[in-house]
Amino acid sequence: MENEQNLTAEEELEDLLYELFELDFDEDEAIQEVEADIYPFLQKNPNNICALIVLMFVEIMHGNRYKAQSLAYKIWEIGGELPSFFEMIYIENLLSLGMIDMAMVLLKPRFEHLASNIEDFYSVLLKFSVMTGNVGLLRRIEGFPNASEDEPLFDFADNFARNNKSDVFKNIQRIILENQGENICAYEYKLTADNPAKLEIELYLNAEEARCTVLQQQVNQKIKAYLLSVNETNFDPIKVIITNIKKHEAWLPEEDTSSPEPEI
C-alpha cells in the first residue's frame, strides 16, 4: 500500500471523497469523522478549492443546503483551474442543489467538445441533460461507448423525440425544478420496472417526512395539470418522489467481501 506521506494534498482529499461516497447519508458520526479531516487543509489554505468542494459535499450529506450553497458561491468566486475530478464533483454538487445555471456555465464547454470530455464528465453531463429535460443533449451523449450501460434511459428519451413530445419532457422537468429547485439537497433519477418504464425523479430535502409527502403530492399534481393542459392525459411518463436527505443511500455502497459459504 502506498505510504500516505507520499500522497499529494489533492490525492488525500480525493481519498476523503471516496470515504464519503461509501457512507449512507444518515451515518452522521462517520461523516463527521471525515469532515474533521478536511479542516487541516483549510487551516493551511482557507481558499483550497478542492477542500472546499469536499466540505460542500459534506454539507449536502448533512442536509445543510444553505451552507452548501454558500460554499458553492465561495468556490465560484475563488475560481481558477480545477483537476477534472474535483470539477466534476463540484458540478455534481451544484446539480444536487438545483443550481442549474452555474452548472450550465461549467458544462457548456464540455458539451461543445464532447468527445474529449465524455469520459471525465459523463455522469454530470447525463444528469444535467435529464434535469433540464434536454432530449437533444441526451441523444448526443447516446452515441458514445460510455453510454451503453444507460441504454434504457436513452430509449426512454428517444421515445419523446419519436413521438414529437420532446417539449413535454422538458416542461415536466422545468415544473419539477421551478417547484422544488430551491429546496433540494440531492437529485437522483432511475427508470422503473413498469412497462412502459417511467422515469422516477428522487428529490431529497432537509424536511420532515410529512412535509415531503405534501410537497410530493403538490408537484405530481402540477405535472398532471400540465399534461391535461396539453391533452396528454393518457401519458404519464415521469413520477416524482420526495423524501428526507437522510434516506439517501451511499453513492458507492461497500461490496460484500465476505467469503461465500462452501457448497455441500
C-alpha positions in Angstrom: 0.0 0.0 0.0 1.3 3.4 -0.9 2.5 5.4 2.1 0.1 8.2 2.9 3.1 10.6 3.4 3.8 10.3 -0.4 0.3 11.5 -1.3 -0.3 15.0 -2.5 -2.9 17.1 -0.8 -5.2 16.7 -3.8 -4.9 12.9 -3.6 -5.6 12.9 0.1 -8.7 15.0 -0.5 -9.8 12.6 -3.2 -9.4 9.8 -0.8 -11.7 11.6 1.7 -14.3 12.0 -1.0 -14.3 8.3 -1.7 -14.7 7.6 2.0 -17.8 9.8 1.9 -19.0 8.0 -1.2 -19.2 4.8 0.8 -21.4 6.3 3.5 -25.2 6.4 3.6 -26.3 10.0 4.3 -27.6 9.0 7.8 -24.2 7.9 9.0 -23.7 11.2 10.8 -20.8 10.1 13.1 -18.8 8.6 10.3 -19.5 11.7 8.1 -18.3 14.0 10.9 -15.1 12.0 11.3 -14.3 12.5 7.6 -15.3 16.2 7.9 -12.7 16.7 10.7 -10.0 15.5 8.3 -10.9 18.4 5.9 -10.2 21.3 8.2 -6.3 20.8 8.4 -6.2 21.5 4.7 -8.3 24.6 5.1 -6.2 25.8 8.1 -3.2 25.8 5.8 -5.1 27.4 3.0 -8.7 28.7 3.5 -9.1 29.0 -0.2 -8.1 25.4 -1.0 -10.9 24.8 -3.6 -10.5 21.0 -3.6 -11.0 21.0 0.2 -14.0 23.4 -0.1 -15.6 21.1 -2.6 -15.2 18.1 -0.3 -16.7 20.2 2.5 -19.6 21.2 0.2 -20.4 17.6 -0.3 -20.3 17.0 3.4 -22.8 19.8 3.9 -25.1 18.3 1.3 -24.9 14.9 3.1 -25.8 16.7 6.4 -28.8 18.4 4.6 -27.3 21.9 5.2 -28.4 23.3 2.0 -27.6 26.9 2.7 -24.1 26.2 4.0 -23.5 24.1 0.8 -24.9 26.9 -1.3 -22.6 29.4 0.4 -19.6 27.2 -0.3 -20.7 26.9 -3.9 -20.6 30.7 -4.3 -17.3 31.0 -2.4 -15.7 28.4 -4.7 -17.1 30.2 -7.7 -15.6 33.5 -6.6 -12.2 32.0 -5.9 -12.2 30.4 -9.4 -9.1 29.0 -11.1 -8.5 25.8 -12.9 -9.6 22.6 -11.2 -8.5 19.0 -11.6 -11.1 17.3 -13.7 -12.3 15.0 -10.9 -12.9 17.9 -8.5 -14.6 20.0 -11.2 -16.9 17.0 -11.9 -17.8 16.7 -8.2 -18.3 20.5 -7.9 -20.8 20.3 -10.8 -22.4 17.3 -9.2 -22.8 19.4 -6.0 -24.3 22.2 -8.0 -26.8 19.9 -9.6 -27.7 18.4 -6.2 -28.6 21.9 -5.1 -30.6 22.7 -8.2 -28.1 25.4 -9.2 -28.6 24.7 -12.9 -27.4 28.0 -14.3 -23.9 27.7 -12.6 -23.6 24.1 -13.7 -24.5 25.0 -17.2 -21.7 27.6 -17.4 -19.2 24.9 -16.5 -20.8 22.2 -18.7 -21.2 24.3 -21.9 -17.6 23.9 -23.0 -17.7 20.2 -22.1 -20.7 19.8 -24.4 -19.0 21.8 -27.1 -16.1 19.4 -27.1 -18.0 16.3 -26.0 -15.6 13.6 -27.4 -12.7 14.9 -25.3 -14.8 15.4 -22.1 -17.2 12.5 -22.1 -15.0 10.2 -20.1 -14.3 12.6 -17.2 -17.7 14.3 -17.1 -20.1 11.6 -18.3 -22.2 11.4 -15.1 -22.8 15.1 -14.8 -23.4 15.6 -18.5 -26.0 13.0 -18.3 -27.6 14.3 -15.1 -27.7 17.8 -16.4 -29.4 16.6 -19.6 -32.0 14.7 -17.6 -32.7 17.6 -15.1 -33.2 20.0 -17.9 -35.2 17.5 -20.0 -33.0 18.1 -23.0 -33.6 15.3 -25.3 -31.2 16.7 -27.9 -28.3 16.6 -25.4 -29.2 13.1 -24.4 -29.2 11.9 -28.0 -25.7 13.4 -28.4 -24.4 11.6 -25.4 -26.0 8.3 -26.5 -23.5 7.8 -29.3 -20.5 7.3 -27.0 -19.3 4.0 -25.6 -19.7 5.3 -22.1 -23.5 5.4 -22.7 -24.0 1.7 -23.3 -25.0 1.0 -19.6 -27.7 3.6 -19.8 -29.3 2.4 -22.9 -32.8 2.1 -21.3 -32.6 5.8 -20.3 -31.7 6.8 -23.9 -34.5 4.7 -25.3 -36.9 6.4 -22.8 -35.7 9.8 -24.1 -35.8 8.7 -27.7 -39.4 7.8 -27.3 -40.2 11.5 -26.6 -38.4 12.5 -29.8 -40.1 9.8 -32.0 -43.5 11.0 -30.8 -42.7 14.7 -31.1 -43.0 15.2 -27.4 -39.6 16.5 -26.5 -41.2 19.7 -25.2 -43.3 17.6 -22.8 -40.2 16.1 -21.3 -38.5 19.5 -21.0 -41.6 21.2 -19.5 -42.1 18.5 -16.9 -38.5 18.8 -15.7 -38.9 22.6 -15.7 -42.0 22.2 -13.4 -40.1 20.0 -11.0 -37.2 22.5 -10.7 -39.4 25.5 -10.5 -41.3 24.0 -7.7 -38.6 22.3 -5.7 -35.2 23.5 -7.1 -34.7 25.9 -4.2 -35.3 23.2 -1.6 -33.4 20.2 -2.8 -30.2 18.8 -1.3 -29.9 16.0 -3.8 -31.4 15.0 -7.1 -31.4 11.4 -8.4 -33.3 9.5 -11.0 -33.9 6.0 -12.2 -36.1 4.1 -14.6 -38.9 2.0 -13.0 -39.7 -1.7 -13.9 -43.1 -0.7 -15.3 -43.9 -1.5 -18.9 -43.5 1.0 -20.4 -40.9 2.3 -18.0 -41.3 5.5 -16.1 -38.6 7.9 -15.1 -38.7 8.3 -11.3 -37.2 11.6 -10.1 -36.0 11.4 -6.5 -35.7 14.7 -4.7 -34.0 14.7 -1.2 -34.9 17.6 1.1 -34.0 18.5 4.7 -37.6 18.3 5.8 -39.8 16.1 7.8 -41.4 13.2 6.0 -44.9 14.6 6.4 -43.8 17.8 4.7 -42.0 15.8 2.0 -45.3 13.9 1.3 -47.2 17.1 0.9 -44.6 18.6 -1.5 -44.5 15.3 -3.4 -48.3 15.4 -3.9 -48.2 19.1 -5.0 -45.5 18.6 -7.6 -47.1 15.5 -9.1 -50.4 17.3 -9.2 -48.8 20.1 -11.1 -47.3 17.7 -13.6 -50.8 16.1 -14.1 -52.3 19.5 -14.6 -49.7 20.3 -17.2 -50.3 17.1 -19.1 -54.0 17.8 -19.0 -53.4 21.3 -20.4 -51.6 19.8 -23.4 -54.1 17.0 -23.9 -51.7 14.3 -22.7 -53.9 12.8 -20.0 -53.0 9.2 -21.1 -49.3 10.0 -21.0 -47.8 9.6 -17.5 -44.0 9.2 -18.1 -42.5 10.8 -15.0 -43.1 10.3 -11.3 -41.6 12.4 -8.5 -40.6 11.0 -5.1 -39.6 13.5 -2.4 -38.0 12.3 0.8 -35.7 13.3 3.6 -32.0 13.6 2.7 -31.0 11.1 5.4 -32.7 8.4 3.4 -30.1 8.9 0.6 -28.0 5.8 0.2 -24.3 5.8 -0.3 -23.0 6.7 -3.8 -20.7 3.7 -3.7 -22.0 1.0 -1.4 -19.3 -1.2 0.0 -19.1 -4.5 -1.7 -19.7 -7.6 0.3 -16.3 -9.1 0.6 -17.3 -12.0 2.9 -16.4 -15.4 1.7 -19.3 -17.4 0.3 -20.4 -20.5 2.2 -18.9 -23.6 0.7 -21.3 -25.7 -1.3 -22.1 -29.1 0.2 
